[in-house]
Amino acid sequence: WEDVRLRDHFVVVDAWARRAVARPGLEDALDLARHVRAGRLLWGEVAEFGDTVTVRGVLYDVVRRDVIRTHTIRFPREPQTIERKFRDLADSLLLGAGRSPVASQEARGTRVLAAWEADQEGHGALARWDLTAAEGAFQAALVADPDYGHASLWLAHTQMWAGKPPAGWRASVASALASGSELGPRDRALARTLLQLADGQFPEACEGY
């Protein structure tokens, strides 16, 4: 994730060395994280059972010293997909479940955490039918990542629901389809339908909506 900042490796190593703790535990790690002004701490455990490796990650809020979320992955001792597995672990710890039914798919459209979080705020606002808040959230997502196609699409959809002129939101639909980010089949079908609505092709749009 492009906007997730990690504390400098050498600063952390030096801080550990100065503490001279023989077998540091979780409380030591939380103290050190606060010392180097980190907001979050990722604590991991690794275990092997037969030919399977199990990795459990726990994300902590350093100030409150509370668990934010946990996630566990398992893979063969010599996996071919270890990079994808650890990416899944990181995404699950950072993103959680999300607010929309296809949140994990939406996350693949951006590598900017602030954009994904704003997008999920937009879906939360839609669930409350607060179209003004939803529009603002999707716009914020696009400020964070202008190439986030999913946010472009749902900005257009929200503006359509709000009764805004098609000339204003058609460009957002076209931008979503042209973006380099990944749109799932559901979103691509919705984008095509919105384009038909914007262009006055109502029978075709009704068939696909």
N, C-alpha and C positions, 0 to 999 in steps of 0.2 A: 504494500500500500504506500503510494507515493508521499502522502502527507502524514504518515505515522513516523515520528522521530524517535530514534533510539539513542540512549545515552552513550557517549563515546566509550568504546571498549576499554581503552587504556585508563580512562578515568575510573571506571568501575573496578578494573583489576588492581589499580593502585589503592583504591579505597578498601578493597578486601585485604590487601597486604598490610595496610596500616592497622587494621583491626586485629590481625593475627589470631583469628578464631580457628581452632583446630578442625572442628567439624561443624561448620555453619548450618543452622536450621532456618526454618521459615521466618521466625521472629528476627533473626539476624539479617536475613535478606530484606525484610520490610524496613528495618532500621536503616540499612545501607541505601535502599531505594529512596527513602525520604531524605537521607543525607545528600544524595546526588540530585535531588529535586526531580525525581521521576514521579509521574502521576499514577502510573500503573506498573505492576510487577507480574511477570509471567513466571510461574513456578511449575516445574515439570518433574514427572516421575517416569522411569523406564524400567520395564520388567520383561523377562523372557520366560515363556512357557513352551517347552518343546521347540518347534521351529517357528513360533510366532512371537513377534515383538509387540508389546503393548506400551503405548505412550499416553500418559494422562497429563493434560495441561490445565492449569488453574490460573485464571486472571484475577488479580487482586486490585482493589482500590487502596493505594498506599496511605492516604490520609485517614480514611475510615477503618482501614485494615479489614475490610469486608471482602468476601468472595463476590465477584461480579458474575462469572459463569465458569463452568468447567466443560471439558470435552475430551473424549478418549478415542484414539485411533489404534487399529491393529493391522499388521501386515507381516508377510513372511520375512524370515531373517535376511534373505537376499532379494528384496523386492525390486521389480522393474518400475514401479510407480511411486517410489518413495517421495519424490519431489511433490507430486500431486497430493499425496497423503498429508504431507506437512503443510501444504497450501490450504487444504481442507481444514486442518487443525487450526491454523491461524485465522482463517475466515470465520470459523465457528466461534472462536473465542472473541474476536473483535465484533462480529456482527450479531451474534445471537440468532434468534428466530426471525426477526424482522416483523414488519406490520402488514405485509401483503402476502397472499397465498403463494406467490412465486418469488419470494425475496431472494433466495439463493441464486436464481437465474438472473435477477436484476443486478446482483452484485458482479456478475461476469461482464457487465457492460461498462464498468468503470474500475479503476484502481485508485480512485481518490475517495478516501473514507468519508470526508465531509460531504461529497456529492451524494453518496449512497445514503448517509444519514438524513440529508435534506429530502431526498426522494422518499424515504420511508415516512418522514414527517408529512409529506404530501399525501401519501396513502392513508395515514392516520386521520388527516383532515377530511379526506373524501369519505372515510367510514362514518364521520360525524356530519357529513354533507355540509361542511364549511368550505365552500368553493373559493372564497377569497383567500383563506389561509392556505389551501391546497395550491392555488396558483402561485402564491408567494414562495412556498416551499420548493416547488418544481423550478421556479426561476432561480432560487438560491442554489439548487443542485447544478444548474447549467452555468452559473457564475463560477462554481468550484471546478466544474469539468464541462467545457462547452461542447465536447464530443459525446456526451452521455445521451445516447439515442433514446433510451427508455424514458428519461426525464423530459426530453423534447416531445415525445409522443403523448405523455400524460399531461403535459402542460397544454397541448393542443386539445386533448379530450376534455380537460377541465374547462377550458375557455369555450369550447363548443357547448358543454352543458350549461355554462353561465349565459349563453345566448349572445356571445360576442360575434362580430362579423367574420365570416369564413376567410376573408382576405387577411385577417390578422393572425389566424392560427394555421392556415394552410402551409405557410412556410416552415412552421415547427414540425409538421408531419413530414414534409419533404426532407427536412434536415435529419429527422430520425431515421428515415429510410436510407439516406445517403451517408450517415455517420459510420465510422469504422467500428463502433461498438456493437456488441452482439445483441440482436433482437431475437427472441424466441418465436416460434410459429404463431402463438396467440397474439403477440404484439405486432408481428408483420401483417397478419390478417386484419387486425384493428386499424393499422396505419393505412392499408389499402382502402378500407371502408371509409375512413375519415377523408381521404383524398377524393373519393367518389362523392361524398356529401358536399365537400367544399366546391367541387366542380359541377354540382347540380345534377349528378347522375343518381337520382333518388331510387329508382327501381333496383339498380345494381347494388346500391348501398344498403337498402332494406334487406336484400337477400343475404348479404354478408354480415349484417350487424347482429 
